[in-house]
Amino acid sequence: MNNSHIRLNRATHEWVIYAPSRRQRPQDFPIASELPSSDVERARCPFCHYHDEPILLELMDATGQGWQTRVVPNKYPALSPDVKPLRSLTGIYLELPGYGHHEVVIESPHHDQTLATMPLEAVSAVVETYRQRYLTLMAIPQNLFIIIFRNHGQTAGASLRHPHSQIISTPIVPRHYRWQEDEAQRYFDDWGRCAYCDMLEFELCDRQRLIADNDEFIAFIPYAAEVPFEVMILPKVHSADFGTINPQQVVQFASILQQVLLKLHQKLNNPAYNFAIMTAARYKANEPQLHWSCQIRPRLGTPAGFEMGSGISINPSLPEADADYLNS
């Protein structure tokens, strides 16, 4: 039984999801290690031996005989589609049931694969899987916000080694994302241009922080990166909505994502990292000031008291030096 719910902090206007069922998640072996997985680990891996229903989406491999990617419901979901997102008051506090979707994208049938080292065809299948599930979930009116994300390594929050990512839809838009929307709107109102388009144009010319680019996408370390080796990927053609990518862009996005992850894998010894595809909330998909992105953050340090108390990051590594190192 899923008894998750969502509460609003009256002081900060931040939403918090409470999901007690996720305390039951299994913990796997250390993930960031380069050592081969043992036969015992494979034998107990739920994604190597997935026999449950339903399978929400399955893309077949080139032979048509085996699967390449699968999407399944998260066994320990933070949110559930079986309740209605109706707000209510508990005393002075606002809350709603834990409505939403929480899905797992099993990125490969092979236990020891990773996006950094998979063939481009396999990474493209993962991105196409993201696209199809995003469009399916965004067709549901109650879903206001969808995030596609990947946790790699224990310190990044992954509990299983088998290559996988996740998709969560929510009936609320996080305040953090609304703040980004508001800043993008202010920039557009001041200058009549998209802030992200201006950034990518400058980074392509300046090239000090450029990590990779192709016909459709650019990858760079932001000028004000909050953590060492943080990378942002942007589509070169202005678009607020990840769901609008076409087949060529699927391959090009897969290619640049793989390039970036491979550089991190080789140069930083397969670090733990998180990435998230940040895309427009419902009703914002055609806004001229919004630009979807993929943000990648290696987990190379631990935020301390100053960061928690001030909200200001202390980054010990200059973005230009990080870019030089990754490109060397």
C-alpha positions in Angstrom: 0.0 0.0 0.0 1.4 3.4 -1.0 0.8 6.0 1.7 2.9 8.8 0.3 1.7 12.3 0.4 2.9 15.8 -0.4 3.2 18.7 2.1 3.8 22.4 1.6 6.2 24.3 3.8 4.4 27.5 4.8 7.6 29.4 5.4 9.5 28.6 2.2 6.7 27.5 -0.2 8.7 24.3 -0.9 6.8 21.1 -1.6 8.1 17.9 0.2 7.2 14.4 -0.8 6.8 11.9 2.0 7.2 8.3 0.8 7.6 5.8 3.7 7.5 2.8 1.4 10.9 3.8 0.0 12.6 2.9 3.3 12.2 -0.7 2.2 14.4 -0.4 -0.9 17.2 -3.0 -1.2 20.8 -1.9 -1.1 23.1 -3.4 -3.7 26.9 -3.9 -3.7 29.1 -0.8 -4.0 28.3 0.7 -7.4 31.2 3.0 -8.3 33.7 0.2 -8.2 35.3 -0.8 -11.5 35.5 -4.4 -10.3 33.4 -6.8 -12.3 30.1 -7.7 -10.8 29.9 -11.2 -9.2 27.7 -14.0 -10.4 25.9 -13.7 -7.0 25.1 -10.1 -7.6 23.7 -10.7 -11.1 21.6 -13.6 -9.7 19.9 -11.3 -7.2 19.6 -8.3 -9.6 15.9 -7.5 -10.1 16.5 -6.0 -13.5 18.5 -8.9 -14.9 15.6 -11.2 -14.0 12.5 -9.0 -14.4 9.4 -11.1 -14.7 6.8 -8.8 -13.2 3.9 -7.0 -14.9 3.3 -4.6 -16.3 6.1 -3.7 -18.7 5.1 -0.1 -19.6 7.3 0.1 -22.7 9.8 -2.2 -24.4 12.1 -1.3 -27.3 13.5 -4.3 -29.2 17.1 -4.7 -30.4 18.1 -4.8 -34.1 17.4 -8.5 -34.3 13.9 -8.2 -33.0 14.6 -11.2 -30.8 15.6 -9.4 -27.6 14.8 -6.3 -25.7 17.0 -3.2 -25.7 15.3 -1.0 -23.1 12.4 -1.6 -20.7 10.2 0.8 -18.7 8.6 -0.7 -15.5 6.8 0.8 -12.5 9.2 1.5 -9.6 8.7 -1.2 -7.0 9.1 1.3 -4.2 7.5 4.4 -5.7 7.6 7.9 -4.3 4.2 8.6 -5.9 1.3 6.6 -7.2 -1.3 7.2 -10.0 -4.0 5.5 -8.0 -5.0 8.5 -5.9 -6.4 11.9 -6.9 -4.3 15.1 -6.4 -6.9 17.0 -4.3 -5.6 19.6 -1.9 -6.7 19.7 1.7 -5.8 21.5 4.9 -4.4 19.9 8.1 -4.8 22.7 10.6 -2.9 25.6 8.9 -0.9 23.3 6.6 -1.6 22.4 2.9 -1.2 18.9 1.7 -2.3 16.5 -1.0 -2.2 12.7 -1.6 1.0 11.4 -3.2 -0.3 11.3 -6.8 2.1 10.9 -9.6 4.1 8.3 -11.6 7.4 6.8 -10.7 9.0 4.6 -13.4 12.3 2.9 -13.9 14.0 2.8 -17.3 16.1 -0.3 -17.5 18.7 0.9 -20.0 20.2 -2.5 -21.0 19.7 -6.2 -20.5 23.4 -6.3 -19.6 24.2 -5.9 -15.9 27.6 -4.2 -16.2 26.9 -1.7 -18.9 26.9 2.1 -18.4 25.8 4.9 -20.7 29.4 6.1 -20.9 30.6 2.9 -22.6 27.5 1.6 -24.4 27.3 1.7 -28.2 25.7 4.9 -29.6 22.8 2.8 -30.9 22.1 1.6 -27.3 22.3 5.1 -25.8 20.0 6.4 -28.6 17.4 3.7 -27.6 17.6 5.0 -24.0 16.9 8.6 -25.2 14.1 7.4 -27.5 12.6 5.6 -24.5 12.7 8.8 -22.5 11.0 10.6 -25.3 8.1 8.1 -25.6 7.4 7.9 -21.9 7.6 11.6 -21.5 5.0 12.1 -24.2 2.8 9.4 -22.7 2.9 10.9 -19.2 2.5 14.5 -20.3 -0.7 13.4 -22.1 -2.2 12.9 -18.6 -3.7 16.3 -17.5 -2.9 15.8 -13.8 0.8 15.6 -14.5 2.1 19.2 -14.3 5.8 18.4 -14.1 8.0 15.5 -15.4 11.6 14.9 -14.6 13.9 12.3 -16.2 17.0 11.6 -14.1 19.8 9.2 -13.6 21.7 8.4 -10.4 25.1 6.7 -10.9 27.0 5.4 -7.9 26.0 5.0 -4.3 26.9 8.5 -3.3 24.6 9.8 -6.0 21.7 7.8 -4.6 21.7 4.7 -6.8 20.7 1.5 -4.9 21.3 -1.0 -7.8 24.3 -1.3 -10.2 22.3 -2.5 -13.2 22.1 0.5 -15.7 18.9 2.3 -15.1 17.3 5.8 -14.9 14.0 7.0 -13.6 11.0 9.2 -14.6 8.8 10.9 -12.1 5.7 13.0 -12.8 4.1 15.2 -10.2 0.9 17.2 -9.8 2.8 20.2 -8.6 5.7 22.3 -10.0 8.7 22.5 -7.7 9.4 26.0 -6.4 13.0 25.6 -7.5 11.9 25.2 -11.1 9.3 28.0 -10.9 12.2 30.2 -9.7 14.2 29.3 -12.9 11.1 30.0 -15.0 10.7 33.4 -13.3 14.4 34.3 -13.9 14.1 33.3 -17.5 11.0 35.5 -17.9 12.8 38.5 -16.3 15.7 38.1 -18.7 13.4 37.9 -21.7 11.4 40.9 -20.5 14.7 42.9 -20.1 16.5 41.8 -23.3 13.9 40.3 -25.5 16.0 37.1 -25.8 16.3 33.7 -24.2 19.1 33.6 -21.6 20.0 30.0 -22.6 20.3 30.9 -26.3 22.6 33.8 -25.3 24.7 31.5 -23.1 25.1 28.8 -25.8 26.0 31.4 -28.4 28.7 32.9 -26.2 30.1 29.5 -25.1 30.4 28.5 -28.8 32.4 31.6 -29.5 34.4 31.8 -26.3 35.2 28.0 -26.1 37.0 28.2 -22.8 34.4 26.0 -21.1 33.2 24.0 -24.1 33.2 20.2 -23.7 31.6 19.0 -26.9 29.2 20.1 -29.6 27.6 18.7 -32.7 25.0 19.8 -35.2 22.1 19.9 -32.7 23.6 20.3 -29.2 26.3 21.9 -27.1 27.9 20.7 -23.8 29.8 23.1 -21.6 30.8 23.7 -18.0 28.7 26.7 -16.9 30.5 30.0 -16.2 29.1 29.8 -12.6 29.1 26.1 -12.1 28.2 25.2 -8.5 30.2 22.0 -8.3 33.4 20.7 -9.9 33.0 19.3 -13.5 29.3 20.2 -13.7 28.1 20.1 -17.3 25.1 21.5 -19.1 23.8 20.2 -22.4 21.6 22.5 -24.5 19.8 22.1 -27.8 21.2 24.6 -30.3 17.7 25.3 -31.7 15.5 27.0 -29.1 13.0 24.6 -27.6 11.3 24.6 -24.2 10.0 21.1 -24.5 12.1 17.9 -24.5 9.2 16.0 -26.0 9.6 17.9 -29.3 12.9 16.3 -30.3 12.9 14.5 -33.6 14.7 11.3 -34.6 17.9 13.1 -35.7 18.0 15.0 -32.4 17.5 11.8 -30.5 20.7 10.4 -32.0 22.6 13.7 -31.6 21.6 14.1 -28.0 22.5 10.5 -27.3 25.9 11.1 -28.9 26.8 14.2 -26.9 25.5 12.8 -23.7 27.7 9.7 -24.2 30.7 11.9 -25.1 30.3 13.9 -21.8 29.8 10.8 -19.7 32.7 9.0 -21.3 35.0 12.0 -20.5 33.9 12.0 -16.9 34.3 8.2 -16.8 37.8 8.3 -18.1 39.2 11.5 -16.5 37.5 11.2 -13.1 37.7 7.4 -12.7 34.0 6.6 -13.2 32.7 9.1 -10.6 29.2 9.0 -9.0 27.0 11.5 -10.7 23.4 12.7 -11.2 21.9 14.0 -14.3 18.5 15.4 -14.9 16.6 16.5 -18.1 15.0 19.8 -17.2 12.0 20.6 -19.4 9.0 22.9 -19.4 6.2 22.3 -17.0 2.7 21.9 -18.4 1.3 25.0 -20.2 4.8 26.4 -20.6 6.0 24.3 -23.6 5.7 27.1 -26.1 7.2 29.9 -24.0 10.0 31.9 -25.9 12.1 32.3 -22.8 12.4 28.7 -21.7 15.0 26.2 -23.0 15.2 22.6 -22.0 18.5 21.2 -20.8 20.3 18.3 -19.4 22.4 19.0 -16.3 25.1 16.6 -15.1 26.7 16.9 -11.6 29.5 14.6 -10.5 29.4 13.8 -6.8 33.0 14.8 -5.9 32.4 16.6 -2.6 29.9 17.1 0.2 28.0 20.3 0.8 28.7 21.7 4.2 27.1 24.1 6.7 27.7 27.3 4.8 26.1 25.9 1.7 23.1 24.7 3.7 22.7 27.9 5.6 23.4 30.4 2.8 22.3 28.6 -0.3 25.6 29.7 -1.9 27.9 27.0 -3.3 31.6 27.1 -2.7 33.3 25.5 -5.8 37.0 24.7 -5.2 37.5 24.2 -9.0 37.4 26.8 -11.7 35.2 25.9 -14.7 37.9 26.8 -17.2 40.4 24.5 -15.5 37.8 21.7 -15.4 37.1 22.1 -19.1 40.9 22.0 -19.9 41.3 18.8 -17.9 38.3 17.0 -19.5 39.5 18.1 -23.0 43.2 17.2 -22.5 
